[in-house]
Amino acid sequence: MSPKITTELLKQLRQVMKSPKYVQEPVQAYIVPSGDAHQSEYIAPCDCRRAFISGFDGSAGTAIVTEQHAAMWTDGRYFLQAANQMDNNWTLMKMGLKDTPTQEDWLVSVLPEGSKVGVDPFIIPADQWKRMSKVLRSAGHDLVPIKENLIDTIWTDCPQRPCKPLITLDLNYTGVSWRDKIVALRSKMAERKVLWFVVTALDEVAWLFNLRGSDVEYNPVFFAYAVIGMNTIRLFIDGDRMADPAVREHLQLDSTLEPEFKIQVMPYGSILTELQAVGASLSPKEKVWLSDKASYALTEAVPKAYRYLTPYTPICIAKAVKNASETEGMRRAHVKDAVALCELFNWLEKEVPKGTVTEITAADKAEEFRSQQKDFVELSFATISSTGPNGAIIHYKPVPETNRVLSVNEIYLLDSGAQYKDGTTDVTRTMHFGTPSAYEKECFTYVLKGHIAVSAAIFPNGTKGHLLDSFARSALWDCGLDYLHGTGHGVGSFLNVHEGPCGISYKTFADEPLEAGMIVSDEPGYYEDGSFGIRIENVVLVIPAETKYNFKNRGSLTFEPLTLVPIQTKMIDVSLLTQKELNWVNDYHQKCREVIGAELERQGRLEALQWLIRETEPLIRVQ
Amino acid sequence: MSPKITTELLKQLRQVMKSPKYVQEPVQAYIVPSGDAHQSEYIAPCDCRRAFISGFDGSAGTAIVTEQHAAMWTDGRYFLQAANQMDNNWTLMKMGLKDTPTQEDWLVSVLPEGSKVGVDPFIIPADQWKRMSKVLRSAGHDLVPIKENLIDTIWTDCPQRPCKPLITLDLNYTGVSWRDKIVALRSKMAERKVLWFVVTALDEVAWLFNLRGSDVEYNPVFFAYAVIGMNTIRLFIDGDRMADPAVREHLQLDSTLEPEFKIQVMPYGSILTELQAVGASLSPKEKVWLSDKASYALTEAVPKAYRYLTPYTPICIAKAVKNASETEGMRRAHVKDAVALCELFNWLEKEVPKGTVTEITAADKAEEFRSQQKDFVELSFATISSTGPNGAIIHYKPVPETNRVLSVNEIYLLDSGAQYKDGTTDVTRTMHFGTPSAYEKECFTYVLKGHIAVSAAIFPNGTKGHLLDSFARSALWDCGLDYLHGTGHGVGSFLNVHEGPCGISYKTFADEPLEAGMIVSDEPGYYEDGSFGIRIENVVLVIPAETKYNFKNRGSLTFEPLTLVPIQTKMIDVSLLTQKELNWVNDYHQKCREVIGAELERQGRLEALQWLIRETEPLIRVQ
C-alpha cells in the first residue's frame, strides 16, 4: 500500500490555521484527534478527519500539525500500518515506547513562545483538554477551542453525516425495558445527588432506549444525545427516524404516559444550546452528571460549579453487567458464530492448498457464512484476515495492494466477529494449513498458555482486570517474548465490540472491578515483524468460581468461554503444556464438540461437523 | 493490650480547635496524619502525634477529629492492631475495603455546611493537600493550614526532637562520593531546566551526603533538609553535629573547595524562610524542583509558577539502583544476617519445647545474635515476633500484655532485620517447632508458591513491579485465599528498610520500572484472624535474565535472593509443588548451605552449621 500524499493538504490546513475567516487569532498548532463528538472509537466516514489529513486510518491515533511539523501518535497495534500509510511529511510517535514524548511535551518542545494550539471542542474529551491545557499553559502556550472544524474547511468532498433507520429491541433481547433503565438511572442520580444526566456516548444512548442503528459501520448505534432529568427525558436525534411507527410505539411517543417518562424529541444539533439552558437554570448544589470523557464543548456548557464528572457513567457500568437475557443472547450468538467459523475453516482446509484463496476472499467467505446465520446484522469490526508477514500488523485489514494468497507455508490469522440481534462476537484463531515449524508451534504454545492462564484464572470478587494481564504474558516472558497490546476488552451485547469500563491490560487505566455478568475478550498474541502473527482470542463471561476456601467471605470469580471454536491442535507443542493446560484444551474442545456439534447437525452442516470432530480430538501427551 | 483512654485528650483537642490562641477561626475538623515534616514512615517519638491522640501506633494511619467524631484510617496490616489499641471514642476506617469512605468523602458527609478543616502544613504532603482541598472546596468547606500543631499544644510531656551524632560513610560503602552525587543531581536538574532542588526526605539527605544518623529509631537518618543550587549547597541541620572533626573532614567544610561544592550549614528551622527567599528571587522560567510529597508548607514557599513537582525525585531514583559497592555490601550484610538467624533458629529448636521462650525473648535473642555480627548498627524495624493468633496481626510487635509463649503447637512468625554499616536486611520466616497440621502446611505451601512465582519471574526490562503482584497471589486465589497487603517494597542500602520508587503491589501507585540493581522484598503471606499468620520474605536483587529469545532487544530481568535463610521444609506440602518449584527450593537451599555454611564455619558456629545442613536437605517428591 502506498502512503497518502499529504503535502498539498497540509499546506491548505496551515493556511486556514492562520485565516481570520476560521480562527480569531492564528494557531501555531492544530490537533486532529481520532474521535467524533461522542468520543466513539469507530467513526462515520464524515468523522474520519485524522485519516483524511494523514492517510493513517487505524482506529487509534492523534495528529498534530504545526507550521513546521506533522506528527502522529499511535500505539503498538498500529506502528507498522501507520508507517505504511503516511508519507514523509509525517513523523510517527510510537506511544508506549520509553523515549516517545507525550503530545503536550512535544508541543512544548517545538512551538515558538506564546503559541496558540487549536482543537475542535466537540472532538476533544474534557479530561484530555484539561491535561493538555494545563501543560501548555504552564509552558506559556494556550489551548484554544476552534468552533469550525479546520479539517472540514479543506475537506471538499466530505461525506454527509449518516441518518439511517432504527431497530427496536424487545424484552427478549434486552431483559430490561427502557423505562426500567431510566428508573435505575434516576436512582443512581438521586444517590449522587445530581439532577441531570447527559448521555453523550452513542452506545449508551442506544442501550438506554433499547434501540439500535447503523450510522456507524460495525457499531449498531445512531447519532443522538440524551439529557435525562428527574422528570424529563430529552432525546436529541435527527431525520425522520422518529416517524417510524415501530420506533414511536417502542418509545411510546404517542401514548399518554406519566410525564416523567414522556420523551421530548429534539434536533441533534440543538444539544449545546439546550444544555447551556439547563446549565443556566441551575441553583447552587444542583448538579449535572457527565462522563469526564464527554466533549470539552458539552462539558463547558455546564458551569464548573454544577458539573459532576466521573470516569465511567452509571449507564456504562450497568451496561457492562449483562443480565440473563443478554447472557443467553450472547451464548446463542456465539454458537451461530462458531458454526460459521467451522464452515469457514473446513472450506479453507480444502481450498488453501489450491492456491486460490486470498486474505480478502477468506474474509468475504467468513462474512458469507456468518450472514447465513439467524439474526445476523453485520460484522462487528473490519475482519483482520492476514497471512505470513501481514499477520504481524496487529490491526491489519486486507486491501488489494497488500492482499496475500493463503498458502500451506504460512501462518494464517483471522480476527473477526459479527453483530447478531442477540449478541456481538469477536474471535481470533491462528491456523496453519501445512506443517508449522517447531518455532511457530513453540510461539503459538506460549500464547496458548497465556490464553489459558487468564481464562482459567480464579480471583477474588472486586479484582480489577489489569491485575490479570501478567498471567497472559508469563509464558512468553519466560522466553524473552511479549506482545505490545492489552489482553482484553469489554464486549457489548449487540453493541460496540469494544466497551468499558472493564478490560485486561498492563496499562493501569481506571478499570472498574470485574463482576459476574461482565463479558471481556482474552486475546494474548505474539508478533514477529516481517514474519508472522499469532493471536488466540475468546470472548469470556465472568462467572462465580467455586473454591475450596472463601477468605473474608469475598467470593471468587473466573471466566467461562462463550467463544466455542476449536484451537488448532496442529499448532500446539504438547510437550510445553502442563497437565492442567492440556486438560483445559481437551475440556474446551469437548464442549465445542458437544455444543457446536449439535448446532451443526441441527443446521445439516455435516461436512463442517466432520471437521469439528477431527479438530476436537483430545490431545495426548507423547511420553 | 488495653486501649488508650482518649476521652480527656479529645476534649482538650476539641477545645484548642476553637481557641483563638491557636486558630484564626475555629476549625470543625482537625487532621492528624502519620508523618513528620519529612513525610517519613518511621518517626521520632516527638512526631508520634497520631499515636498520642489515639493510642494506635502502627506505622500507617491518619486520624481525623471533628466535634462529634474521631476516626482512624489505616490499611489491612493494621485492622486488628488499631481495633485493639483504640477506645470507643474512635471509629476504625478500614482502607481497601469497598464501603470505606475516603477521608475527604467522610468529612463531607459529617461536617456542617461551610466548615473549616485544619491541618499542620508541615505534616501534610502537598499532593494530599491538593486532593483533599479540592474535594472539600467543591463541597463548600475549606482546608486551612494551622501553623501551631494542635496536638503539640495539648501534649504536655512531648519528648525533645533528637539530635544525635552522625556517621560518615566512605567510598568502600557508598561507591560514589557525595561530590559526584551532587554533580549527577545537577546534571538531572540541567536536563529538566530547574535551578534548585529541595531535598526534603531524610533518607535522601543522608544518601546524598553519604552520612548516616540515629535520630529516628531503625532508620539511620538525621533531621535535616538540603537545598541544592547549580552553584550552591545548603544543608539545614541542628546541633553541634557539624563540630565533629570526622564530619567536617568528610564534608570538606574546612577545605578550600571550588565554590560550587562548598557546603553552607544553616539551622534546621531556617528552611522555610530560606526557601521563601529562594522563591522570591526567581525570574520567569526559573524552577525549583520538589517532590510532590514534600510538605504543603515547603511547597507553598515556592510560588506556584516556579514549582517543578515530580512524584519521585532524581535522588530517590538514583538511590534505588544500587551500585557495585552497595550491592556487595548488601550481600555481606545478608550473609551475616543469615548467620544470626541460623543461630537463632537452632537455639529456638532446642528451647521452645521447654516452654520458656516468649515472643519477646525470641526477639531479644534474634537481636543478640545479630549484634554479634561485624558492622551491626541497630535493628531495621521493630521485630515482629508472633506466635499463634498474634501472627495474624500483620505488623504485630510483642509487648508484655500480648506476649505469648512459643510452643510446639503453634506457628511462629518472625519478621526482622538489621542495619549493618554495609547494608539493610529484612527477612520473614514462618516455623513450626512441633508438627504442623495438614491445613497449616497447605496454606504455607500456597504462600511459598507465590513467593517462588515472584522470585523466579522473568519479565521485560521496563516492567513495573505492580505487574508482578498477581503472581504472588495466584496459588492462594485458586483456593479462594488472599492477603491484604502488598507483596514487596524497595529496601535501602544501610538506609530505610522501606523506600521508593519501586515495589510490588496490587495498588497501582506510580511505581518506577524495575531495573537491574534495584532491591525489593518478596513477601506474600496468609493470615487467619484468631489463628495464625504465615509470611515468607526474602530481599531480592533485580538482575538481568538470560532468555532464549529477546523480543525487540528489550532484554529481560529476574530476581536473585540476597536473603539466604532456610525455608522450613517441615511446613511444605511437597505434593502441591510443581517440579519447577521443587527445584527452586532445592537450589535455594543448596546456595544457603554453601554460602552461609562457609561463613558459619569461618565464625566457628558449628552447632548452627549442623542445623543449617539439616534444614537444607533436598526435598524429595514422595511418589
Interface residues (C-beta under 8 A of the other chain):
Chain A: K98 S138 A457 I458 F459 P460 G462 H466 L467 L468 D469 S470 F471 S474 L476 W477 D478 C479 G480 L481 D482 Y506 T508 A545 T547 K548 Y549 N550 F551 K552 R554 S556 T578
Chain B: K98 A305 A457 I458 F459 P460 G462 H466 L467 L468 D469 S470 F471 S474 L476 W477 D478 C479 G480 L481 D482 Y506 T508 A545 T547 K548 Y549 N550 F551 K552 R554 S556 T578
